[in-house]
């Protein structure tokens, strides 16, 4: 049986991160023009980095490599969480948009942490990597 060339698309964490990235692009479109290349751009890059790291990691051969990319995705998610808070404090986000982004960040964080925990266990147990964990 051939390997799935796009195993990341089956990951709930990746799907949620893609939804988050879309929401960030929508929210930052309303930012002031002077933030276009500042905070808006940083938020967009961090949001894109989360599912991108998951996808790159899922394409790797070993669970340890995948785990490294999942940790990078978690770091980008923490960066985005901070940037969302800065945008709220600057008055660039409505209460509703801030709540929406925060909920999406929490959802991605939970699913991502579950995936990390799964692969930590697999590596500790010495099992070969399979892309079934977190699959929808």
ZIRAPE-V703119 format. One record per residue. RES is the residue in one letter. SS is DSSP state (~ for helix, > for strand, _ for the rest). PHI is phi in whole degrees, -180 to 180 (none if undefined). D_CENTER is the distance of its C-alpha to the mean C-alpha in Angstrom with 1 decimal. Layout:
RES;SS;PHI;D_CENTER, RES;SS;PHI;D_CENTER
This chain:
X;_;none;29.5, X;_;-74;27.2, X;_;-71;23.6, X;_;-71;20.9, X;_;-71;19.9, X;_;-134;16.5, X;~;-64;15.5, X;~;-62;11.8, X;~;-68;12.8, X;~;-89;14.2, X;>;-83;11.2, X;~;-58;10.6, X;~;-62;7.1, X;~;-66;6.6, X;~;-61;8.9, X;~;-67;7.5, X;~;-67;4.3, X;~;-67;7.4, X;~;-63;9.4, X;~;-62;7.6, X;~;-60;8.0, X;~;-60;11.5, X;~;-65;12.2, X;~;-65;11.6, X;~;-61;13.9, X;~;-63;16.3, X;~;-66;16.5, X;~;-75;17.1, X;_;-64;19.7, X;_;-94;21.9, X;_;-69;21.7, X;_;-60;25.1, X;~;-57;26.0, X;~;-69;26.3, X;~;-99;22.6, X;_;-54;21.7, X;_;-104;21.4, X;_;-109;20.5, X;~;-61;18.0, X;~;-60;16.9, X;~;-64;16.3, X;~;-64;14.4, X;~;-64;12.0, X;~;-64;11.6, X;~;-63;11.1, X;~;-65;8.4, X;~;-64;6.5, X;~;-70;7.5, X;~;-65;6.8, X;~;-62;3.1, X;~;-69;4.6, X;~;-64;7.7, X;~;-66;7.7, X;~;-62;7.3, X;~;-65;10.0, X;~;-64;12.1, X;~;-64;12.2, X;~;-64;13.1, X;_;-83;15.9, X;_;-77;17.3, X;_;-82;20.4, X;_;-113;20.1, X;~;-63;18.1, X;~;-65;18.3, X;~;-66;16.7, X;~;-58;13.8, X;~;-59;13.5, X;~;-60;13.6, X;~;-70;10.6, X;~;-65;8.7, X;~;-66;10.1, X;~;-63;9.2, X;~;-62;5.4, X;~;-64;6.7, X;~;-64;9.0, X;~;-65;7.0, X;~;-65;5.6, X;~;-65;9.4, X;~;-61;10.6, X;~;-63;9.2, X;~;-58;10.8, X;~;-65;13.9, X;~;-66;14.1, X;~;-63;14.0, X;~;-65;16.8, X;~;-62;18.7, X;~;-62;18.6, X;~;-64;20.0, X;~;-64;22.6, X;_;-83;23.7, X;_;83;24.2, X;_;-87;21.9, X;_;-118;20.1, X;_;-72;22.2, X;~;-59;22.1, X;~;-63;20.8, X;~;-67;17.9, X;~;-61;17.0, X;~;-64;17.2, X;~;-62;15.1, X;~;-64;12.2, X;~;-63;12.7, X;~;-65;12.9, X;~;-66;9.7, X;~;-61;8.0, X;~;-62;10.3, X;~;-63;9.7, X;~;-62;6.0, X;~;-60;7.5, X;~;-65;10.5, X;~;-68;9.5, X;~;-66;7.5, X;~;-64;10.7, X;~;-63;12.9, X;~;-66;11.8, X;~;-61;12.4, X;~;-62;15.7, X;~;-61;16.7, X;~;-73;16.6, X;~;-61;18.3, X;~;-64;21.0, X;~;-61;21.4, X;~;-66;21.9, X;~;-64;24.2, X;~;-83;26.2, X;_;74;26.5, X;_;-86;25.3, X;_;-68;24.1, X;_;-76;20.6, X;_;-136;20.0, X;_;-90;17.1, X;_;-81;18.2, X;_;-65;16.2, X;_;74;13.8, X;>;-75;15.4, X;_;-100;16.4
